[in-house]
Amino acid sequence: MTRLRRGGGAAGVDSGGAARRDMRLSWVLTVLSICLSALATAAGAEGKRKLQIGVKKRVDHCPIKSRKGDVLHMHYTGKLEDGTEFDSSLPQNQPFVFSLGTGQVIKGWDQGLLGMCEGEKRKLVIPSELGYGERGAPPKIPGGATLVFEVELLKIERRSEL
């Protein structure tokens, strides 16, 4: 019968097995840490959704496409993801007029309306980071809201370049 003693003998053999177990455990913990880090990174990237642009009506003849600096005349209807309408230019039949790419509108519009033709209709699904963010625009738009816009480009005013 072998006794376990401090400092040598059978205890020395056993401590070699313990060292191997410790190395395996260290290796498993390292791999687990790498996997968890990759999952956290993926979850963070997944949390940042992208702007979705869908063309609902194309235009056959398109001599000019919208670009940064153009003044656009738009009709729009804005809804939350659940279908609740929060704003529209249609009831007043009054187009919304603004300069594209100059920060006058939310980032989702500045990005999602580039390259449009007069008469074209698009559906924009705008994540909160490109909309009103975590603060929202109370009372109609809650914080963190994804916005869904149906837009129609009525007219492009191109500023002459100097």
C-alpha positions in Angstrom: 0.0 0.0 0.0 1.3 3.4 -1.0 0.9 6.3 1.3 0.6 9.8 0.2 3.3 11.9 1.8 4.3 15.5 1.5 7.4 16.2 -0.4 8.0 13.1 -2.4 7.3 9.4 -3.0 3.9 8.5 -4.2 2.8 12.1 -3.6 5.2 13.3 -6.2 3.7 11.0 -8.9 0.2 12.2 -7.9 1.3 15.8 -8.2 2.4 15.2 -11.8 -1.2 14.0 -12.6 -2.5 17.1 -10.9 -0.2 19.3 -13.0 -1.6 17.7 -16.1 -5.1 18.2 -14.9 -4.3 21.9 -14.1 -2.9 22.4 -17.6 -6.0 20.8 -19.2 -8.2 22.9 -17.1 -6.2 26.0 -18.0 -6.5 25.1 -21.7 -10.3 24.5 -21.4 -10.7 27.9 -19.6 -8.7 29.6 -22.3 -10.8 28.1 -25.1 -14.0 28.9 -23.2 -12.8 32.5 -22.7 -12.1 32.9 -26.4 -15.5 31.5 -27.3 -17.3 33.8 -24.9 -15.4 36.8 -26.2 -16.4 35.8 -29.8 -20.0 35.5 -28.7 -20.0 38.9 -27.0 -18.5 40.5 -30.1 -21.1 38.8 -32.4 -23.9 39.9 -30.0 -22.6 43.5 -30.1 -22.5 43.5 -33.9 -26.0 41.9 -34.1 -27.2 44.7 -31.8 -26.3 47.2 -34.4 -28.8 46.7 -37.1 -28.4 48.0 -40.6 -30.5 50.4 -42.7 -32.8 48.5 -45.0 -33.8 50.1 -48.3 -36.5 48.6 -50.5 -37.6 50.0 -53.8 -41.4 50.0 -54.1 -41.7 51.8 -57.4 -38.9 52.2 -60.0 -38.7 54.9 -62.6 -38.0 54.2 -66.2 -36.5 57.5 -67.2 -34.1 58.9 -64.5 -32.0 61.8 -65.8 -30.7 62.7 -62.3 -30.4 60.8 -59.0 -30.4 62.4 -55.6 -27.1 63.2 -54.1 -25.6 65.1 -51.1 -26.6 68.8 -51.2 -29.7 68.3 -53.3 -32.9 69.9 -52.0 -35.5 67.1 -52.0 -39.3 67.4 -52.0 -40.7 64.2 -50.4 -44.0 62.7 -49.4 -43.6 60.2 -46.5 -45.4 58.2 -43.9 -43.6 57.1 -40.8 -44.6 54.2 -38.6 -43.2 52.2 -35.7 -42.5 48.5 -36.2 -45.9 47.6 -34.8 -47.6 49.6 -37.5 -48.4 52.7 -35.4 -48.2 55.8 -37.6 -46.4 58.7 -36.0 -46.2 61.2 -38.9 -47.1 61.7 -42.5 -47.0 64.5 -45.1 -49.9 63.0 -47.0 -53.0 64.3 -45.1 -51.9 68.0 -45.6 -50.7 67.2 -49.2 -47.7 69.3 -48.2 -44.3 67.8 -49.3 -41.5 67.8 -46.8 -38.5 69.9 -48.3 -34.9 69.6 -47.0 -31.3 69.4 -48.1 -30.0 65.9 -48.4 -26.8 64.9 -46.5 -26.5 68.0 -44.4 -27.9 66.7 -41.1 -31.3 68.3 -41.4 -33.0 64.9 -41.1 -32.2 61.7 -39.3 -29.1 59.7 -40.6 -31.4 56.9 -41.9 -32.9 59.4 -44.3 -29.6 61.1 -45.3 -28.3 57.6 -46.2 -31.5 55.9 -47.4 -32.5 58.6 -49.9 -29.2 58.8 -51.8 -29.4 57.8 -55.5 -33.2 58.2 -55.8 -35.0 59.3 -59.0 -38.0 61.7 -59.1 -41.1 59.6 -58.9 -39.4 56.7 -57.1 -40.9 55.2 -54.0 -38.9 53.4 -51.3 -39.5 51.7 -48.0 -36.8 52.5 -45.4 -36.4 50.4 -42.2 -34.3 52.5 -40.0 -32.6 51.1 -36.8 -32.7 53.4 -33.8 -29.0 54.3 -34.1 -29.8 56.0 -37.5 -33.1 57.4 -36.2 -33.8 59.0 -32.8 -31.6 56.7 -30.7 -32.2 55.6 -27.2 -33.9 58.9 -26.3 -36.5 58.7 -29.0 -38.8 61.6 -29.8 -41.5 61.6 -27.2 -44.4 61.2 -27.0 -44.8 59.5 -30.4 -41.5 57.7 -30.8 -40.1 55.7 -27.9 -36.4 55.3 -27.2 -34.7 52.6 -29.2 -37.5 52.5 -31.8 -36.9 51.1 -35.3 -38.7 53.3 -37.8 -40.4 52.3 -41.0 -40.9 55.0 -43.7 -42.7 54.8 -47.0 -41.2 57.7 -49.0 -41.8 59.2 -52.5 -39.4 61.6 -54.1 -41.4 64.2 -55.9 -38.7 66.7 -57.0 -35.0 67.2 -56.9 -33.5 70.7 -56.9 -29.9 70.5 -57.8 -27.8 73.5 -56.6 -25.4 74.7 -59.3 -21.9 73.9 -58.4 -19.5 76.8 -57.8 
